[in-house]
Amino acid sequence: MDPFVQRNKRYLEIEQWHQSFPNLIVGFSTRDGGEGTFPYSSLNLGFHVGDDPQIVKQNRQRLAEDLGIPLCNWVGTEQVHEAVIHKVTTIDRGFGSDCLETAIKRTDGIYTREKNILLTSLYADCVPLYFFSPKDHVVGLAHAGWRGTVQNIGPAMINKWTKEENVPVEHIHVAIGPCISSVAYEVDQKVVSEVENVWPSHIKSQPYQSLPNGKFLLDLREVNKQLLIQAGVREEQIILSSICTANDVRMFSHRAEEGKTGRLMSFIGFKTGW
């Protein structure tokens, strides 16, 4: 059974985390249960893809009502496929929540110690990373496309927490969410070479399969997992989804829909009463 369990038509929930900590709001949206027309039908949550901004805002409002955290308490970023990480405080509350213009600039990773803030990140195949330390009351998200992955955005979050927030690495739990799977993710030699530069040298197998056309099928989920383990995260504290955004009809997929599609959302935050 996948650790991301469908709670209603609009989102999946990391059941294991939520059951242990009921005030933790954490999950991943679907493409269902909203407004919008093709190719954004129906629950597109991204302002940057060409959809009507008012419809996107309405879709976000529906999810906000499901989750019980108002839209004005959401925080979003301008994702640029890099490894910049920003600590979110109460000053950031509402940034990027109802329009793209106020999103935190040039940032792909965010974390917070604050209650009643919902961290958000957008996807249509890239790897969503969730970070959680229940003992230290810290939550975070990172957007890991192949560029962010080879720039070590996952380990960068771990380093931020351990060095700047005094969070012991053994306290950190990570979830790797729904994303494109290796059977659907064909890449070229340039991408594979970048992955090989960061792939842990002690692992003899490679996270890709060669194809007759000179391309490769890359398991970006596994790359992120191994980089996190190399950064000190215990393997037993890493949750791995098997949902493929390119093959699951509940998901938007940039690859499967040839670049014109909506965006899914990862989210994490904790309510008062933690």
N, C-alpha and C positions, 0 to 999 in steps of 0.2 A: 504494500500500500504506500502511495506517495505521501511524504510528510506534509505536502501542501494539499489540504482538504477543502473541497468546495463548500462554502458556508451558505451562499445564495448565488443567484445568477451573476452577480456583479464581482464577486471576489473569492479567492482561495485564502485559507488561513493556515499558518504554521501551527497545527493543532497541538503538538507537543509543548511548544513554548507557551501558548495561550492557556492551556490547561493548568500548567504549573504556576503561571502568573496571570491571573484573570484580568488585571489592569493593563497588561501589555497588549497593544493593538498592533498586529503584525500580519502582513499578507501580500497578495499579488492580485491585481485586478484581471478580469476577463474582458472580452470584447462584447459581452452581452448585457442587456438590461439598461441601455441608454437610448439617446436620440442620435440621429445622424444618418446620412445616406452614403451609398457606395462611393469611394472605397473605405470610408471611415465608419461604416455601420458596425456596431452602433455605439459602444461605450468608448469612443476615443477620448483620451485624457491629455493629449499633447496639443499645446497651442501652436507649435512650430511646423506643423505638417501640411498646412493649407486648409484645414477645416474651419468652419465658422466659429470664431472665438466665443460667441454667446452659447452655442451648442456645447462646446467643450466645457465652459463654465457650468452649464446646467448638469452635464454628466458628472463633473466633480462634486457638485452639490448633492447629487443623489448618493454618491459614495460616501460623502461626509455624513449624511444622515444615517446610512447603514452603520458607520463606524463610531458615531457618537462624538466625533471631534470636529468642530465647526471649521469651515473652509478658511476663515480668517486666522486659524492657528496652524495651517499647513505651511511648509517651507519647501521650495523647489529650487533647482539650480539650472544654469545654462551648461548643458553637458557638451564637452568638446573632445572627448576621447583622450583625456590626459589623466594625470594622477594627483591633481591638486585636491587637498582635503581641507574642509572648513568646519570649525567648531561653531555650532549654532547656539545662540543665546536668545533671550527674550526679545532683544533688539531686532532679530531676524524674523520674528513671527509674522506670517502673512506674505513674506517675500516669495514671489513666483506662484502664489496660490490661485490668483484669478486672472493673471495675464503673464505673458512671457517677459515683458519689459522690466519687471521688478525682480526677476529670478537672480539668485546669487551668481555672479559672472564667472566664467571660465573655471567651473568647479564640477568634479564628478564624484566627490566623496563628501559626506556630511555626517556629523555625529553630535549628540547633545546629552547633557545631564538634566535638562529641564523637563518638567512635567507639562502635560497639556500642549505639547508641540508634536505635530505629525511630520516626520521627515518623509520626503517623497522623491522618487527617481523614475525615469521613463525608459521604456524598452519596446523593441520589436525584433528581438533575436539575441541581443547582447546578454551578458551574464549578470544577473542581479545578486549582489553580495549583501547579506544581512549580518550585523555584528551586535552582540548582546552580552553584557556582563551583569547578571542579576545581583551579584554581591556589591558591585560598585555603582549601580544605577546609571549605566551608560548604554546608549543604543546608537547604531550607525548604519548607513547604507553606502554602497559604492557601486558605480556603474562600470562594468568591466567588458568592454568590447575587446577585440584582439589588441588594439593599441594600448588601452589602459591595462590590460593583463600583462603585456610584456614590459610595461613601465612599473609593474609591481604595485598596483593600486591596493590590492588586498593586504600585502605585507606593510605597505605604507600606513594603512589604518591601524594595524597591530602596533607598529612602532610609535605612532602618535599616542595611542592609549597607554602603552607601557612607559614611554619616556616623558610624556607631558601630562598625563592624567594619573600616573602612578597606579595603573591597573595591571596586576600580575597577569601574564599571558595565560596562565593555567585557569584563570577565571573567565576567559573569553570563549563564547560560543559563536559559531558561524553557520549560517544557512546559505546554500547556493541554490538559487531559485530556478524557475522555469526559463529555459533559453533554447537556442537552436542546438540540436544534438549533432553528434559526429556524422550520422548517416545523411544529414542534410547540409552540412557546412563544408562546402568545397572551397579551398583556398589555393593560392599560388606559392611558388618557392620563396618569394620575399617574406610572406607571413610565416612560413615554416622556419626560415632562417632566423627570424626574430624570436620565435618561440624556442628554438634550440639554444639561443644565447642565454635564456633564463631557466631552462629546464634543469632540474637538479641532476648533477653529474652522476650521483650514485644510483639513479634509476636507469637501468639498462634498456628497458622498453621505451618506445616513443609514443607520444599522445596523438599520433596521426597514422593514417593508412595511405600508401601511395596508390595512385590511379594510373591506368594506361595512358591517359591523355597528358601526363606530366603534372597534374594537379594532385591535391591531397585532401583527405577528409580529416578534419581537425576536431579533437575533443577538447573544446575550450573550457568546459566544466572541469575536466580532470587537470588541466594546466593550473587553473585557479586553486583547486584543492591541494595540489602538491606544493605550490608556492606558499600557501597558508601553513601547511605542515612544516615546511622548511623555515618559516618565520616563527615557529614554536607552538602553533595551535595544535592541541591534541586531536588526533584523527577521530576519536570517539566523540568529540565535541563539534564535529562538522556534520551538518545535515545536508543531504544531497537530493534535489528533486530529479526525477526522471522525465518530467514533462517537456516535450519538444515543441517550441513555439511554431516551427515550420510544419508540423504534422498534426497538431491538435486544433480542432475546429473552434475551440473556445478562445484561441489566441490570435493576435495580429502577428504577421511575419514579414519583415522587409524583404527577405530572400524569396519566400514563397509567393509573395504578391508583387514582386518585381519593383520594389522601391516606393510604391504608392499605397500607403496604408496608415492606420491609426497607431496609437501608442498605448501600451499597457503600463501599469504603475506598480512599483514596489513601494511599500510604506511600513513605517515602524514608529511607535511612540508609546509613552505610558501616561495613563491618566492619574489624577490626584487619588491618593489612597495606596500608592505604591508601597 
